Amino acid sequence: MLGFPTGNVDSKRLLAPSAPDIAAPARLAYHGYMPSLCRTCFHQYDAGPRCPTCGSPRVMSHPELFDLSIAHMDCDAFYASVEKRDNPALRDKPVIIGGGRRGVVSTACYIARIKGVRSAMPMFQALKLCPEAEVVRGRMDVYVSVSRQIRELMQELTPAIEPLSLDEAFLDLTGTQKLHHAPPAVMLARLVNKMESELGISGSIGLSHNKFLAKVASDLDKPRGFSVIGKAETHDFLRDRPVSMIWGVGAVARENLETAGIRTFADLLRWERQDLHARFGSLGERLWHLARGQDHRRVSAHEPIKGISNETTFNDDTADAELLDGHLWRMAEKVADRAKAKQIAGRVVTLKLKTAKFKIITRRQSLRDATQLADRIYRTARDLMANVNEGPYRLLGVGISDLTPESDADRTPDLLDPDAAKRTDAERATDKIRERFGHDAIKKGRALR
């Protein structure tokens, strides 16, 4: 039985004929004890439409509710939520985080999403769908700070935390019940309540028996949701779901799967393991296991970050050198900001381009020592781009990899560039100004191109 979610809504809504199929099991008769949890006062009791202690309808019920311990927490429209928290005037307005009309949407609040606005959508298209939206430029330094506060709250529950990004992470609460005197489900409900009351940020929880299903569950009832997928219902839950719900299966992989007649998990189950591997390689092996709800990956608190990157897709293909250079600087600056926030640096700078004919071009340059400076990332990427002449381009990206602690970064002076030290000092001074007065307090001229 799939745990019926009760995020923002009264549980009665889930019993309506128009409710999504996720709620169908909640309509089935269940004889015997049904573990239930009030998400308002955290009272644990037998099933009922409302909490017998506080009367709240925000109730979570599931046969395996107190037996599962692998969770995925995903903040709700994180960047937009931070902006609304810090600017109450935006609270009831559609908000889009992104750049100018030629930029793309980083994220959008749920009001804007109702109008069809989605992440990575060209800004001009988003504003056609939602012309009344407030467009706010992102403040990565603020988002990083809030993310660290959320991490601290998670660490009160378990040391087994595997971040996926600033706003989402896996948690393994196996064996923590004796420590907290409460099952994982209760502690997770307390976590998201604490995030709202102390930080003003809401989140959704997915709880299951492995990472794959926990992440799937967290998307079932956003925002402010709490969904459970138990072991007993795994096969029935997955059977008719589209394989596109698998994290990492993008447009190209989905097209290849559809060519092979695979659209749902039921289609995957008809394939032999060796045939999937022969057709799709390592992806086929992974799909065979996921089709059966199997995911043996552990929640790893020490999963290394492999790289930091930023990319943008242009509204119109362009070969405009000045425009491309402006984008190159802004992306180098974002990569540098994230590296500084995480206190790491990279020894390899990567340039990524996609031509008008969808050809992907990648160029890499190894550095003498690692860097986290926007100036050095930009100049290296600019030199890489000078040796490519296959425009116009539809996508541009910059990143760093081969990561190392920031203590090992930018140690060796560039004897061939006597002004490099001055630019480094200027960038460090700029960082301090932004830290005190905000990210937009100071900008380089090239950032305005």
Secondary structure, DSSP 8 states (H G I E B T S, - for coil): --BB--SSS-GGGGGSTTS-GGGGGGGS---S---EEETTT--EES--SS-TTT--S-EEE-TTTTT--EEEEEESSHHHHHHHHH-GGGTTS-EEEE-STTSBEEEE-HHHHHTT--TT-BHHHHHHH-TT-EEE---HHHHHHHHHHHHHHHHTT-S-EEEEETTEEEEE-TT-HHHHTS-HHHHHHHHHHHIIIIIS--EEEEEESSHHHHHHHHTTT-SS-EEE--TTTHHHHHTTSBGGGSTT--HHHHHHHHHTT--BHHHHHTS-HHHHHHHHTHHHHHHHHHHTT-------TT----EEEEEEEEEEEE--HHHHHHHHHHHHHHHHHHHHHHTEEEEEEEEEEEETT--EEEEEEEEEEEE--HHHHHHHHHHHHHT-----EEEEEEEEEEEEEGGGSS-S--TT-TTHHHHHHHHHHHHHHHHHH-GGG---GGGG-
